[in-house]
Amino acid sequence: MSKTRILVVDDEEDLCEILQFNLEAEGYEVDTAYSAEEALEKELAGYQLLILDVMMGGISGFKMADILRKDKKTAHLPIIFITAKDTENDMLTGFNIGADDYISKPFSIREVTVRVKAVLRRTANNGTEAMEEQLLEFDNLKIDVTQKKVFIGDELVILTKKEFEMLVLLVSHPGRVFSREDILANVWTDEVFVLDRTIDVNITRLRKKLGEVGKHIVTRLGYGYCFEYN
């Protein structure tokens, strides 16, 4: 069985080597490029994932991603952006271009490997629809995004619309911390005024309904909430 191929593009050679070493230890085949220009000379359609630095000399990561999205051969190539910037505008730019995830420096190798696994799991079909649009799974938790149903084992878990949308948001981005403002912007898009306390109440109810799985919805004091696989 052929290995999953990943390309790491970053002008920090040491960082490329660290990511390459650790991802290869996870069983992936990893190549590196120290600039967008070098990366664009490769047969990019042969990779299953691109880890792309945003701030590089010459062609930026955002510009390279835009080039890839306009080419039919690479339009569906999953992209994880890595960057020293951590502003809302930068994140929105990345996701608007079509990023599958966004990691801010400094980061732990564990965070990178968890996110890589999550993105590859969601895009494993190589079809026009990502896996996240159909089914999300963790241990005995199954989320059917299409039918809007959640199961713990074979038991259907009854969630409200907002609880369901919060769960999908968190599980589809494991390890990523969402502030209350992030959750409000993604889930309460049609509401004019919602208190931060509303998020906390819904998280508490969601955890209770999920039982043991609910323990994986972790509070990061002062930051927000995230779904941790371990």
C-alpha positions as CSV (number, residue, x, y, z in Angstrom):
1,M,0.0,0.0,0.0
2,S,1.5,3.3,-1.1
3,K,2.2,5.9,1.6
4,T,0.3,9.2,1.8
5,R,2.5,12.0,0.2
6,I,2.9,15.3,1.9
7,L,4.8,18.4,0.7
8,V,6.0,20.9,3.3
9,V,6.7,24.4,1.9
10,D,8.5,26.8,4.2
11,D,11.6,29.1,3.8
12,E,12.8,28.0,7.2
13,E,14.9,25.0,6.4
14,D,15.2,23.8,10.0
15,L,11.4,23.8,10.4
16,C,11.0,21.9,7.1
17,E,13.4,19.3,8.4
18,I,11.7,19.0,11.8
19,L,8.3,18.5,10.2
20,Q,9.7,16.1,7.6
21,F,11.3,14.0,10.3
22,N,8.3,13.8,12.6
23,L,5.7,13.3,9.8
24,E,7.8,10.5,8.3
25,A,7.9,8.9,11.8
26,E,4.1,8.8,11.5
27,G,4.4,6.8,8.3
28,Y,4.0,9.5,5.7
29,E,6.2,10.2,2.7
30,V,7.3,13.8,3.0
31,D,9.1,16.1,0.6
32,T,10.2,19.7,1.3
33,A,10.5,22.9,-0.7
34,Y,12.1,26.1,0.6
35,S,10.0,28.5,-1.5
36,A,6.7,28.6,-3.4
37,E,8.6,28.9,-6.6
38,E,10.5,25.6,-5.9
39,A,7.2,23.9,-4.9
40,L,5.4,25.0,-8.1
41,E,8.0,23.2,-10.2
42,K,7.0,19.9,-8.6
43,E,4.1,17.6,-9.8
44,L,1.8,18.8,-7.0
45,A,-1.1,16.7,-8.1
46,G,0.7,13.7,-6.8
47,Y,0.5,14.8,-3.2
48,Q,-2.4,14.2,-0.8
49,L,-1.6,17.2,1.4
50,L,0.3,20.5,1.3
51,I,1.6,22.2,4.4
52,L,2.3,25.8,3.4
53,D,3.9,28.7,5.2
54,V,2.1,32.0,4.6
55,M,5.0,34.5,4.9
56,M,7.8,33.7,2.4
57,G,10.0,35.8,0.2
58,G,8.8,36.0,-3.5
59,I,5.5,34.2,-3.9
60,S,3.6,34.1,-0.6
61,G,1.7,31.1,0.7
62,F,-1.6,32.8,0.1
63,K,-0.6,33.6,-3.5
64,M,0.6,30.0,-4.1
65,A,-2.7,28.6,-2.7
66,D,-4.6,30.9,-5.0
67,I,-2.6,29.6,-8.0
68,L,-3.3,26.0,-7.0
69,R,-7.1,26.6,-6.6
70,K,-7.3,28.0,-10.1
71,D,-5.7,24.9,-11.7
72,K,-8.0,21.9,-12.2
73,K,-5.2,19.5,-11.4
74,T,-4.6,20.9,-7.9
75,A,-7.9,22.7,-7.1
76,H,-8.9,20.0,-4.6
77,L,-5.4,19.6,-3.0
78,P,-5.8,19.9,0.8
79,I,-3.9,22.8,2.3
80,I,-2.8,23.5,5.9
81,F,-1.4,27.0,6.3
82,I,1.3,27.6,9.0
83,T,2.2,31.1,9.9
84,A,3.7,33.4,12.6
85,K,0.6,35.7,12.2
86,D,-2.4,35.0,14.3
87,T,-5.0,37.6,13.3
88,E,-8.6,37.2,12.4
89,N,-8.1,38.8,9.0
90,D,-5.2,36.4,8.1
91,M,-7.2,33.4,9.1
92,L,-10.2,34.6,7.1
93,T,-8.0,35.2,4.1
94,G,-6.6,31.6,4.4
95,F,-10.0,30.0,4.7
96,N,-11.5,32.1,1.9
97,I,-8.8,30.9,-0.4
98,G,-9.7,27.4,0.5
99,A,-7.5,26.3,3.4
100,D,-8.5,23.1,5.2
101,D,-6.8,24.2,8.4
102,Y,-4.6,27.0,9.8
103,I,-1.9,26.6,12.4
104,S,-0.2,29.5,14.1
105,K,3.5,29.5,15.1
106,P,4.8,28.5,17.6
107,F,3.1,25.1,17.5
108,S,3.8,21.6,18.9
109,I,4.6,18.7,16.6
110,R,1.7,16.8,18.3
111,E,-0.7,19.6,17.2
112,V,0.6,19.4,13.6
113,T,0.3,15.6,13.4
114,V,-3.3,15.6,14.9
115,R,-4.4,18.2,12.4
116,V,-2.7,16.4,9.5
117,K,-4.5,13.2,10.4
118,A,-7.8,15.1,10.7
119,V,-7.5,16.8,7.3
120,L,-6.4,13.6,5.6
121,R,-9.3,11.7,7.1
122,R,-11.8,14.4,5.9
123,T,-10.4,14.4,2.4
124,A,-9.7,10.7,1.9
125,N,-12.5,10.3,-0.7
126,N,-10.6,12.5,-3.3
127,G,-14.1,13.3,-4.5
128,T,-15.8,16.7,-5.0
129,E,-17.2,16.5,-1.5
130,A,-15.0,16.3,1.6
131,M,-15.6,13.7,4.2
132,E,-16.5,16.4,6.7
133,E,-19.6,17.1,4.6
134,Q,-20.8,13.5,5.1
135,L,-19.5,11.7,8.2
136,L,-17.3,12.6,11.2
137,E,-16.1,9.9,13.5
138,F,-14.2,9.7,16.8
139,D,-14.1,6.4,18.8
140,N,-17.8,5.5,19.2
141,L,-19.0,9.0,18.2
142,K,-20.5,9.3,14.7
143,I,-21.7,12.5,13.2
144,D,-23.8,12.3,10.0
145,V,-23.5,15.9,8.8
146,T,-25.7,15.3,5.8
147,Q,-28.7,13.9,7.9
148,K,-27.9,16.0,10.9
149,K,-27.7,13.0,13.3
150,V,-25.3,12.1,16.1
151,F,-24.7,8.6,17.4
152,I,-22.8,7.2,20.4
153,G,-22.4,3.7,19.3
154,D,-25.9,2.7,18.0
155,E,-27.7,5.2,20.2
156,L,-29.1,8.3,18.7
157,V,-28.2,11.5,20.6
158,I,-30.8,14.2,20.4
159,L,-29.2,17.6,20.0
160,T,-30.5,21.1,19.3
161,K,-29.5,22.8,16.0
162,K,-27.0,25.0,17.8
163,E,-25.5,22.1,19.8
164,F,-25.1,20.0,16.6
165,E,-23.4,22.9,14.8
166,M,-21.1,23.5,17.7
167,L,-20.1,19.8,17.8
168,V,-19.4,19.7,14.1
169,L,-17.3,22.9,14.3
170,L,-15.2,21.5,17.1
171,V,-14.8,17.9,15.9
172,S,-14.0,18.9,12.4
173,H,-11.0,20.9,13.7
174,P,-9.4,18.8,16.4
175,G,-6.9,20.6,18.6
176,R,-7.9,24.0,17.3
177,V,-9.1,26.4,20.0
178,F,-12.2,28.4,19.2
179,S,-12.9,31.5,21.2
180,R,-16.5,32.4,22.2
181,E,-16.4,35.0,19.4
182,D,-15.3,32.4,16.9
183,I,-18.2,30.1,17.9
184,L,-20.7,32.9,17.8
185,A,-19.5,33.9,14.3
186,N,-19.8,30.3,13.0
187,V,-22.9,29.1,14.7
188,W,-25.0,32.1,15.7
189,T,-24.7,33.7,12.3
190,D,-28.4,34.7,12.2
191,E,-28.5,36.2,15.7
192,V,-28.3,40.0,16.3
193,F,-27.2,39.7,20.0
194,V,-26.1,36.7,21.9
195,L,-24.4,36.6,25.3
196,D,-21.0,34.8,25.8
197,R,-22.8,32.9,28.6
198,T,-25.0,31.3,25.9
199,I,-21.9,29.5,24.6
200,D,-21.0,28.2,28.0
201,V,-24.5,26.9,28.7
202,N,-24.7,25.1,25.3
203,I,-21.2,23.5,25.8
204,T,-22.3,22.2,29.3
205,R,-25.4,20.7,27.8
206,L,-23.5,19.2,24.9
207,R,-20.9,17.6,27.2
208,K,-23.7,16.1,29.3
209,K,-25.5,14.6,26.3
210,L,-22.3,13.1,24.9
211,G,-21.3,11.3,28.1
212,E,-17.7,10.1,28.2
213,V,-17.1,11.6,24.7
214,G,-18.1,15.0,26.1
215,K,-14.8,15.0,28.1
216,H,-12.9,15.6,24.9
217,I,-14.5,19.0,24.6
218,V,-11.9,20.9,26.6
219,T,-12.0,24.4,28.1
220,R,-8.9,26.5,27.5
221,L,-9.2,29.1,30.2
222,G,-9.0,32.6,28.8
223,Y,-9.1,31.3,25.2
224,G,-12.2,29.2,24.5
225,Y,-13.0,25.6,23.6
226,C,-11.5,22.8,21.6
227,F,-12.0,19.1,20.8
228,E,-9.0,17.0,21.8
229,Y,-8.6,13.4,20.6
230,N,-6.6,12.4,23.6
